[in-house]
Structures are given as C-alpha cells and as structure tokens.
Amino acid sequence: MAEPVDFIREIIRDDLAAGRFDRVHTRFPPEPNAYLHIGHAQAILLNYGIAQEFGGKFNLRFDDTNPEKESEEYVAAIKRDVRWLGADWEDREFYASDYFEQLYQWAEELIRKGVAYVCDLSPEELSRTRGQPIRDGERIITPPGVDSPYRNRSVEENLDLFRRMRAGEFPEGSRTLRAKIDMAHPNLNMRDPVLYRILHARHHRTGDTWCIYPSYDWAHGQSDSIEGITHSICTLEFENHRPLYDWFLDQLGVHHPRQIEFARLNLTYTVMSKRLLLRLVQEGHVRGWDDPRMPTLAGIRRRGYTREAIADFVRRIGVSKAESIREIELLEHCLRDDLNKRAPRRMAVLEPVRLVVTNYPEGKVEGFDAVNNPEDPSYGTRKVPFSRELWIEEEDFREDPPPGFFRLAPGREVRLRYAYLVRCTGVVKDPSGRVVEVHCTYDPATRGGDAPDGRKVKATLHWASVPHAVDAEVRLYDRLFTVPDPLDVPEGEDWIGNLNPDSLVVLRGCKLEPCLGEAQAGERFQFERKGYFCVDQDTRRGLPVFNRIVTLRDTWAKLQGKLEERPRATRRAWPT
C-alpha cells in the first residue's frame, strides 16, 4: 500500500528538512471523561501512523484536569480501545496529573514575570467581562472586554493568594488564576484566560492532594513540551486556541511543539459528541457505552467491526482542513470488504418454519460438505447434517406467491444449499390459518444440488436440520437514527426524536447449524443470505447470542455515483 500523502505529513517533512525538528514524536491525549468513538480512531491512527512512518515515538497521555467528570473506568476503556486499534505506546503512558507540580511552579513563574494574576470575579462575571460576540448582518463583531478590577495586583499579592488557593483557604469557584494578555484581543481565547480554578473534588489519581486544577489550555501545551512532543496534532476546534498554546510556551521559554489542526470525523446517521453520547447512555436510549448501536469503539467492537475495516476507512477518507460529513455507507463498504475475506460462512435460520421432506427416510442423517469461505480455499469445508425435517426461513415460502417471488411455493422446485432439489407438495396450518409446516419431496438424483438432467431452479435456500439445530438469540442492529444528520431539527425540537425505533430487533428461537453452538464471543461469521454476524459477550453455554454486524447488501457503489453528482455535504462542527 502506498504511503499516505496529506498536508500534515507534508508539514512534518518540511519541518525535518528545515531542521525545525530532528525527530518526530506524536501523542494521543484523550480526556478520561467518556468512552472513545470512531472519530477518535482517526486521531489515534493518524498520530500513531505518523510516528511509525517517520521512525518516531508515540505517547498515550490522559489530559486528566477535570476530576468531577473523570474516572478509572474511562481510563481503562480508553487503553483497551487504543490497544485494539493496534497503536502501541510502549512504556510511554502519561497523565497531565503527573505534571501538576511542574505546572504549578510554571504558573508561579508567570506570576513573577507579571503576566498572571489572581482574579476574584465569579465565573459569570468573568465570562461577561471578556466580551460576547455580536452578529451584525453577516459579520460577527466582538467588542473589547473589560479589565478585571484585580488585574493589577502586585506580584507579591498574587503569589500569596495563589499559594493560599493551593492550601485550600478559599471556597470553590471564588478565585481563579488568569493570564494577563489582552482584553481587547480579537481572539476571545487570548482575553486573560483562566489557568487555575478552585475545585474541591477528589481526583482519580491524586486523591485530595490538590484543590486547584489547571485548565485544559494551560495543561495541554506544557504537557506536550514536557514529553518532547514535536507535532501536536489536534482537530479544528483547537485552531483558535493555537495562539494561546504558543503564547504560554513562549512565555516559559521551553521546548515548543508545533500544533497542526485537521477536520474531525463526522459520520451520517449518528452523533459524534461525548456530551450527546453521554445523554444517550444516561437517559437509557441505549444499553451503555458499549451498546452495538453506539459509534463508540467499545460499541462497534462488540458489534463485530474489525480494526482492519476501520483502518481502511480512515485511510480512504484521509485528513482535511474542511469540515465535512462522511457517509456511513463507506464505512459499511470497508467492513463488508474485510469481512467477506475473513468471515466463515454458516447457515442460520432466523425466523424458522418447519419443512418436512416426506419421501426422505425417517431416522436417516447425511452429512454434506459445505464451503467455509469461497473467497479463500484454505478455509476448507465442514460437514452439515441433513435429515427428514428441516428449518427454513418463513419468508422463503409463499402459499400464494406474488410476481417476482422465485422461492418455495406449492408445486415449485428449489435447491436446498449443498443438499438436494425439493418440490413443495403441501402445507400444514394452525387454527389461525398460519402455515406451520411445509411438505416437500426430494429428488435423490440431485445430491449436491445439481440435476443430472440439467433442469434449473431459480432459488437456493439455506436450512438447518431440526434434530441438530442450535437455538440462538439474534440481535438485528440497524442505524441508531433515521436521518443522516440527527441534529438537523426545527428550532425547539429535540434531536432525540430522530432515534430509530427499529435500531434493535431481537429474534429468539433462531435455528443455527450445529457448529455455531461452539462459537466463542467475538467470532464473526457470514450467515448465508442474511449478513455478517458476531458472537456477543452475552453468550452463555447452550444459548449463543449473535449481533448483526452489517447486512450483505452494499449500497456504497450506488450511493457513490450520486455523491459524485453533487458537492460533498458540509456541516457545523459537532458540539463537544
């Protein structure tokens, strides 16, 4: 596969050629306040891939500066996800909390330089005095902010107050440490931003050691510097924060990484915001962070996605500076392409009706050779038991078939996959008139599914032997939302109304060929004619549970033609 070419890699090559850096060191810096989603997969694979391509290093660092929203559960989940994607941080697992003392000492240095001060404004007052953007027709005007009345405190007073903040003398939210930059700066992030706030909360790693916590902006760039990061690759929402990133590093005169921004991944038929995903979990719209309908890495892994398919998807979409929304059909295309090559084929009857081969000897059982994967002969074959009574799909029989229906019907002949041609001779109904049993006769000369006289049939059905079939639960997962952009709702309406009520359909009493009874959690199969399925972690001995990963039908090629006829859809950035 050719080495990727994009604007980030070109910048890195230019930096190396110009001598700005003599090495490459990247990092993935998640906040441990939620589970990772597929958008994070792009960032992980981009940062790790660049480190690999340039012979550099890759760090995993947790930017754990907000103890009220962070937990060890999220830390553990993030590490599982990064490992699953194949990114190896070796022994370089770091935390912003590792640097709390150094960050504090640097904050005192800024105070001594006269470029940081303790402010007593409340959060509401602070926000108001920084100035608010005003729309003037098509323009956005940001009037100058108002200096804090505490902005000109002496260095000595600021040091004293800051040390007392650390000692816990003041109530939560009563004081902050702010940088003294420019309250009229056109970039609001430069209007005396907060470095520290008082927060009497227990930290998942440092416990009660600290009652002041650094802001993300203050901790992020300095953590990059401490670790020797050369290229701090961020998503576009941090572009307006770059001047502040640079200002802090320049004031301290320490190692200065280069921040580069790219457009984050947005995907149709889902939401890609931690806040919105958390709402889905907390309100019970899904069964947790690892619900297979969620775009979280835990969810799509449980559903049965492969890391190879995700890497292929990320490679295909590349990186860009332009915000856009990517079609989920492309992701599903990458998934099918990968599963088609690796997933063994099996027969599974999801909504069964009994078929009796009336002229087949009672008690007789035959074994038929079934191909495990036609894409790869090395997968070999397996034996599938055949008997007088079989299960077939209820939808594969119609007593009064409509035009274009070529499957089983009275008087019609079809092929049973790998076995025989059978002809329908009658049905048995229950008192309500529902067909509960289909009767057929078989032609012994058609063993293997081909007729010696050359006659053809128009349909091939999958099946399972009644005495040998394994009972299973099958969960049919579909898209979580009914519309491509779930947040595109009229003013005053809730995006939750776009949830798909059929995103999960649970089928019980499904009948599977016997070898599937031994399948282990995480194994993937193609159920012939039905789709790709994965064994769920809820599987118990005697009752396997399967998740539908994706259907067999690939709509990407058809959709791609339509997309080429119109400009790529763009959208606002997702809320964070």
C-alpha positions in Angstrom: 0.0 0.0 0.0 1.4 3.4 -0.9 2.5 5.7 1.9 -0.3 8.3 2.7 0.2 11.8 1.4 -1.6 14.7 3.2 -1.0 18.2 4.4 0.1 17.1 7.9 2.7 14.7 6.6 4.0 17.4 4.2 4.3 19.9 7.1 6.3 17.3 9.1 8.6 16.6 6.1 9.2 20.3 5.7 10.0 20.7 9.4 12.5 17.9 9.3 14.1 19.2 6.1 14.3 22.7 7.5 15.8 21.5 10.8 13.0 22.7 13.0 12.9 19.2 14.5 15.3 16.3 14.1 12.8 13.7 15.1 9.1 13.0 15.2 7.2 12.5 18.4 3.4 12.4 18.5 0.7 11.7 21.1 -2.9 10.9 21.6 -4.2 13.0 24.5 -7.8 11.9 25.5 -9.6 13.3 28.4 -10.8 10.3 30.5 -14.4 11.6 30.8 -16.1 9.3 28.3 -15.6 6.3 26.0 -13.8 6.9 22.7 -15.7 6.9 19.5 -14.8 6.3 15.8 -13.7 9.9 15.4 -11.0 9.2 18.0 -9.9 6.2 15.9 -9.0 8.6 13.1 -6.8 10.7 15.5 -5.2 7.6 17.1 -4.3 6.0 13.7 -3.1 9.3 12.3 -0.8 10.1 15.3 0.5 6.5 15.6 0.8 6.1 11.8 2.9 9.2 11.5 5.2 8.1 14.3 5.7 4.8 12.6 6.3 6.2 9.2 8.9 8.7 10.4 10.6 6.3 12.8 9.4 8.3 15.8 7.7 7.8 19.1 4.0 7.8 20.1 2.7 8.6 23.6 -0.7 7.9 25.2 -1.4 10.8 27.6 -4.5 11.3 29.6 -5.4 15.0 30.0 -7.0 14.5 33.4 -7.6 18.0 34.6 -11.3 17.8 35.4 -11.8 15.4 38.4 -15.6 15.8 38.5 -16.1 14.1 35.1 -13.2 11.6 35.0 -12.8 8.1 36.3 -10.6 5.0 36.2 -13.4 3.3 34.2 -12.8 5.7 31.3 -9.0 5.3 31.6 -9.3 1.5 31.3 -11.7 1.7 28.5 -9.5 4.1 26.5 -6.5 1.9 26.9 -8.5 -1.1 25.7 -9.6 0.8 22.6 -6.2 2.2 21.7 -4.6 -1.3 22.0 -7.4 -2.8 20.0 -6.7 -0.4 17.1 -3.1 -1.7 17.2 -1.4 1.5 18.5 1.5 0.7 20.8 2.6 3.4 23.2 5.2 1.0 24.7 6.2 2.4 28.2 5.0 5.9 27.4 1.7 6.1 29.3 1.5 9.6 30.9 -1.1 11.8 32.6 -1.4 15.5 32.9 -1.7 14.9 36.6 1.9 13.6 36.5 2.9 17.2 35.9 0.7 19.0 38.4 3.6 20.2 40.5 5.6 21.4 37.5 2.6 23.2 36.1 2.1 24.9 39.4 5.7 26.0 39.5 5.5 27.4 36.0 2.3 29.2 37.0 4.2 30.9 39.8 6.9 31.8 37.2 4.3 33.6 35.1 3.1 35.5 38.2 6.7 36.6 39.0 7.0 37.8 35.4 3.9 39.9 35.9 1.8 38.0 33.2 -0.5 36.2 35.5 -2.8 37.3 38.3 -5.4 36.1 40.8 -8.9 37.2 40.0 -11.9 37.3 42.3 -14.6 37.6 39.7 -17.2 35.0 39.7 -17.4 32.6 36.7 -20.5 34.6 35.4 -18.7 38.0 35.9 -15.6 36.7 34.2 -17.5 35.5 31.2 -19.4 38.7 30.9 -16.4 41.0 31.1 -14.5 39.1 28.4 -17.0 40.3 25.9 -19.6 38.4 23.8 -19.7 38.1 20.0 -22.5 40.2 18.4 -23.9 39.5 14.9 -24.0 42.5 12.6 -25.7 41.2 9.4 -23.3 38.7 8.0 -20.4 39.9 10.3 -19.6 38.8 13.8 -18.3 41.6 15.9 -16.6 41.0 19.2 -16.4 44.3 21.3 -13.4 44.6 23.6 -13.6 43.1 27.0 -13.3 44.9 30.3 -10.2 44.6 32.5 -10.7 42.7 35.8 -10.5 45.1 38.8 -7.9 42.6 40.1 -5.7 42.7 37.0 -3.1 45.0 38.5 -2.5 43.3 41.8 1.2 43.2 42.8 3.4 40.1 42.2 3.7 39.6 45.9 -0.1 39.7 46.5 -0.7 37.3 43.6 1.9 34.9 44.8 0.4 35.0 48.3 -3.2 34.5 47.1 -2.2 31.7 44.6 -0.3 29.8 47.3 -3.3 30.1 49.6 -5.6 28.9 46.8 -3.4 25.8 46.7 -3.6 25.4 50.5 -7.4 25.3 50.3 -8.1 28.5 52.2 -10.8 29.7 49.7 -14.2 28.4 48.7 -14.7 26.6 45.4 -15.1 29.0 42.5 -14.2 32.1 44.5 -10.9 32.8 42.7 -9.0 31.9 39.6 -5.5 32.4 38.3 -5.6 34.2 34.9 -3.0 35.0 32.3 -2.6 38.8 31.6 -2.6 39.0 27.9 -5.0 41.4 26.1 -8.7 42.0 26.9 -9.2 43.6 23.5 -7.7 40.8 21.5 -10.0 39.7 18.6 -9.5 36.1 19.7 -11.5 35.5 22.9 -9.1 32.8 24.0 -6.5 35.5 24.4 -8.6 37.6 26.7 -6.9 36.8 30.0 -7.8 33.1 30.0 -8.0 31.0 33.2 -5.0 28.9 34.2 -6.3 27.5 37.5 -9.7 27.3 39.2 -10.5 26.2 42.8 -12.3 22.8 42.8 -12.7 20.8 46.0 -13.0 17.5 44.2 -11.2 14.2 44.6 -9.0 13.3 41.7 -9.0 9.7 40.4 -5.2 9.6 40.6 -4.0 12.3 43.0 -6.8 12.0 45.5 -7.2 15.1 47.7 -3.7 16.4 47.2 -4.9 19.3 45.1 -7.9 21.6 45.4 -6.8 23.8 42.4 -6.8 22.3 38.9 -5.2 23.6 35.7 -7.4 24.5 32.8 -7.1 22.3 29.7 -5.4 25.1 27.7 -2.8 25.6 30.4 -2.0 21.9 30.9 -2.1 20.7 27.3 0.7 22.6 25.7 3.0 22.3 28.7 2.4 18.6 28.9 3.3 18.3 25.2 6.5 20.3 26.0 7.5 18.1 29.0 7.1 15.0 26.9 9.2 16.3 24.0 6.3 16.2 21.5 7.3 17.6 18.2 3.9 17.8 16.4 0.7 18.4 18.4 -2.0 17.2 16.0 -5.4 18.4 17.0 -8.9 18.8 15.5 -10.1 22.1 14.1 -11.9 23.3 17.2 -8.4 23.9 18.7 -7.3 26.2 15.9 -8.4 29.3 17.8 -6.6 28.0 20.8 -3.2 27.8 19.0 -2.2 31.4 19.7 -2.7 30.7 23.4 -0.8 27.4 23.1 2.1 29.3 21.5 1.9 32.2 24.0 2.3 30.0 27.1 5.3 28.1 25.6 7.0 31.3 24.5 6.5 32.9 27.9 8.1 29.9 29.6 10.9 29.6 27.0 10.6 25.8 27.0 10.5 23.2 24.2 7.9 24.4 21.7 6.0 21.7 19.7 4.1 22.7 16.6 0.3 22.5 16.7 -1.4 21.3 13.5 -5.2 21.1 13.1 -7.3 18.9 10.9 -11.1 18.4 10.5 -12.6 16.0 12.9 -14.6 13.0 11.6 -18.4 13.4 11.3 -20.5 10.5 10.2 -24.0 10.2 8.9 -26.8 8.6 11.0 -25.1 9.1 14.3 -23.8 11.7 16.7 -20.1 12.2 17.5 -20.0 14.3 20.6 -19.2 13.0 24.1 -21.9 15.1 25.6 -24.6 13.8 23.3 -23.4 10.2 23.6 -23.5 10.6 27.4 -27.1 11.7 27.2 -28.0 8.6 25.2 -26.4 6.5 27.9 -27.8 8.3 30.9 -31.4 8.5 29.6 -31.4 4.8 28.7 -31.8 5.3 24.9 -29.0 2.7 24.6 -27.8 0.0 26.9 -24.5 1.6 27.8 -21.3 2.9 26.2 -20.7 -0.5 24.5 -24.1 -0.8 23.0 -23.5 -2.1 19.5 -25.6 0.8 18.0 -23.2 3.4 19.5 -20.3 4.9 17.5 -18.0 4.2 20.4 -15.1 1.9 19.8 -16.4 -0.3 22.5 -19.7 -0.5 20.8 -18.6 -1.1 17.3 -16.1 -3.7 18.6 -18.8 -5.5 20.4 -21.0 -5.3 17.3 -18.3 -7.1 15.4 -16.4 -4.4 13.5 -12.8 -5.2 12.7 -9.9 -2.8 13.3 -8.7 -3.5 9.8 -12.0 -2.2 8.4 -11.7 1.0 10.5 -8.1 1.5 9.4 -9.2 1.1 5.8 -12.0 3.6 6.3 -9.6 6.1 7.9 -7.1 5.6 5.1 -9.8 6.2 2.4 -11.2 9.4 3.9 -7.8 10.9 4.6 -7.3 14.2 6.5 -8.5 17.6 5.5 -8.9 21.1 6.7 -12.5 21.3 5.6 -15.3 20.3 7.9 -17.5 17.6 6.2 -19.8 14.7 7.0 -18.8 11.2 5.8 -21.3 8.7 4.6 -21.7 5.7 6.8 -22.2 3.6 3.7 -18.4 4.0 3.0 -17.6 2.6 6.5 -20.0 -0.3 5.9 -18.4 -0.9 2.5 -15.0 -1.2 4.1 -16.4 -3.5 6.7 -18.1 -5.8 4.2 -14.9 -5.8 2.1 -12.9 -7.0 5.1 -15.5 -9.5 6.4 -16.0 -11.0 3.0 -12.4 -12.2 3.0 -12.2 -13.4 6.6 -15.7 -14.5 7.8 -16.5 -18.2 7.6 -19.9 -19.0 6.0 -22.6 -20.6 8.1 -26.3 -21.4 7.7 -28.7 -19.8 10.2 -32.5 -19.7 10.0 -33.6 -16.6 11.8 -37.4 -16.8 11.5 -38.0 -20.5 11.1 -40.8 -22.6 9.7 -40.6 -26.4 9.6 -40.0 -28.2 6.3 -40.7 -32.0 6.1 -39.2 -34.0 3.3 -41.9 -36.6 3.1 -40.1 -39.1 0.9 -36.8 -38.9 2.8 -36.3 -41.9 5.1 -37.1 -41.4 8.8 -34.1 -41.5 11.1 -31.6 -41.1 8.2 -28.9 -38.4 8.6 -26.5 -37.4 5.9 -23.5 -35.1 6.1 -23.0 -32.6 3.2 -19.7 -30.8 2.5 -20.2 -27.0 2.9 -17.6 -24.5 1.8 -16.4 -22.3 4.7 -15.3 -19.4 2.6 -15.4 -19.2 -1.2 -13.0 -16.3 -1.1 -10.2 -18.4 0.5 -9.9 -22.1 -0.3 -7.6 -22.5 2.7 -10.7 -22.2 5.0 -11.7 -25.7 3.7 -15.1 -27.3 4.2 -17.3 -28.6 7.0 -19.9 -31.3 7.4 -23.5 -30.1 7.7 -26.1 -32.7 8.9 -29.2 -33.2 6.8 -32.4 -35.0 7.9 -36.0 -35.5 7.1 -37.1 -32.4 9.0 -35.5 -29.1 8.4 -35.9 -25.5 9.3 -36.2 -22.9 6.5 -36.9 -19.1 6.6 -40.6 -18.3 6.9 -40.1 -15.6 4.3 -38.8 -18.2 1.8 -42.2 -19.8 1.4 -45.4 -18.2 0.0 -48.6 -20.2 -0.5 -49.8 -17.5 -2.9 -46.5 -16.1 -4.3 -46.5 -12.6 -5.7 -44.9 -11.8 -9.1 -41.1 -11.9 -8.9 -41.1 -14.4 -6.0 -38.9 -17.3 -7.0 -38.5 -19.2 -3.8 -40.6 -22.0 -2.5 -44.3 -22.2 -3.3 -46.9 -25.0 -4.0 -45.7 -27.1 -6.9 -42.4 -25.2 -7.2 -38.9 -26.7 -7.0 -35.9 -25.1 -5.3 -32.4 -26.0 -4.2 -31.5 -26.6 -0.6 -28.0 -25.3 -0.3 -25.4 -28.1 -0.7 -28.1 -30.8 -0.5 -31.0 -31.6 -2.9 -33.7 -30.2 -5.1 -37.0 -30.3 -3.3 -40.6 -29.7 -4.6 -43.4 -28.3 -2.5 -46.3 -30.7 -2.2 -48.5 -29.2 0.5 -48.7 -27.3 3.8 -50.0 -27.7 7.4 -51.7 -24.8 9.0 -52.6 -24.0 12.6 -56.2 -23.0 13.6 -55.5 -19.4 12.7 -54.5 -20.3 9.2 -50.8 -19.7 9.6 -48.5 -22.1 7.8 -46.6 -24.1 10.4 -45.2 -26.9 8.2 -44.2 -27.1 4.6 -44.2 -30.5 2.9 -41.8 -31.4 0.1 -40.4 -34.3 -1.8 -36.7 -34.5 -2.8 -35.1 -35.9 -5.8 -32.3 -38.3 -4.7 -30.5 -37.9 -8.0 -29.8 -34.2 -7.2 -27.5 -34.9 -4.3 -25.2 -31.9 -4.0 -27.8 -29.6 -5.6 -27.4 -30.3 -9.3 -29.9 -32.2 -11.5 -28.4 -34.8 -13.9 -31.0 -33.9 -16.5 -29.8 -30.3 -16.5 -33.0 -28.7 -15.2 -32.6 -25.4 -13.5 -34.2 -23.8 -10.4 -34.4 -20.1 -9.7 -33.7 -20.1 -5.9 -31.4 -21.7 -3.4 -32.5 -21.8 0.2 -30.4 -22.1 3.4 -31.6 -24.5 6.1 -30.9 -26.3 9.4 -31.6 -29.8 10.4 -34.3 -29.9 13.1 -32.7 -32.6 15.4 -29.3 -31.0 15.1 -30.0 -27.2 15.1 -28.8 -25.0 17.9 -31.3 -22.5 19.4 -30.0 -18.9 19.5 -30.9 -15.3 20.1 -30.0 -13.0 17.2 -30.0 -9.2 17.6 -30.6 -7.3 14.4 -28.8 -3.9 14.8 -29.5 -1.1 12.4 -28.6 2.6 12.3 -29.3 4.5 15.6 -31.0 7.4 13.8 -33.5 7.6 10.9 -31.9 10.7 9.2 -28.4 11.4 8.0 -27.9 14.4 10.3 -29.7 13.7 13.6 -29.1 17.3 14.9 -30.8 18.9 11.9 -34.1 19.6 13.7 -36.5 22.6 13.6 -35.9 25.1 16.4 -37.4 24.0 19.6 -37.5 20.3 18.7 -35.3 17.6 20.3 -32.8 15.6 18.2 -33.7 12.6 20.3 -36.9 12.4 18.2 -34.7 11.2 15.3 -33.8 8.0 17.1 -34.6 4.9 15.1 -37.3 2.8 16.9 -36.1 -0.2 14.9 -32.4 0.2 15.6 -32.6 -3.1 17.5 -34.9 -6.1 16.8 -34.3 -9.2 18.9 -35.1 -12.6 17.5 -35.4 -15.6 19.7 -35.8 -19.2 18.8 -33.5 -18.9 15.8 -32.1 -22.2 14.4 -28.5 -22.4 13.6 -26.3 -25.2 12.1 -24.7 -27.2 15.0 -21.1 -26.0 14.8 -22.3 -22.5 15.7 -23.1 -23.8 19.2 -19.4 -23.8 20.0 -18.7 -20.3 18.7 -16.8 -18.0 21.1 -17.5 -14.4 21.9 -16.0 -12.1 19.3 -16.0 -14.7 16.5 -17.5 -13.4 13.2 -19.5 -15.3 10.5 -21.4 -14.7 7.4 -24.9 -16.1 7.8 -25.6 -17.1 4.2 -28.1 -14.7 2.6 -28.6 -12.8 5.9 -25.5 -10.8 6.6 -22.4 -10.7 8.8 -22.8 -11.6 12.5 -20.6 -11.7 15.6 -20.9 -13.7 18.8 -21.9 -11.3 21.6 -20.4 -11.3 25.1 -23.9 -12.2 26.5 -23.5 -15.7 25.0 -23.9 -18.5 27.6 -23.4 -22.2 27.3 -26.4 -23.6 25.4 -27.7 -20.2 24.3 -25.4 -18.3 21.8 -26.2 -14.7 21.1 -25.3 -13.1 17.8 -25.2 -9.5 16.8 -25.8 -8.5 13.2 -22.7 -6.5 12.2 -23.9 -5.4 8.8 -26.2 -6.6 6.1 -24.9 -8.3 2.9 -26.2 -5.6 0.6 -23.6 -2.9 -0.2 -25.1 0.4 -1.1 -21.9 2.3 -1.3 -21.2 1.9 -5.0 -24.7 3.1 -5.9 -24.5 6.0 -3.4 -21.0 6.9 -4.6 -22.4 7.6 -8.1 -25.0 10.0 -6.6 -22.4 11.7 -4.4 -20.2 12.4 -7.4 -23.0 14.3 -9.0 -23.2 16.8 -6.1 -20.8 18.7 -3.8 -19.8 17.0 -0.6 -22.2 17.9 2.3 -20.7 20.2 4.9 -21.9 20.8 8.4 -21.3 22.7 11.5 -18.9 21.2 14.0 -20.4 18.8 16.5 -20.9 20.1 20.0 -18.2 18.9 22.4 
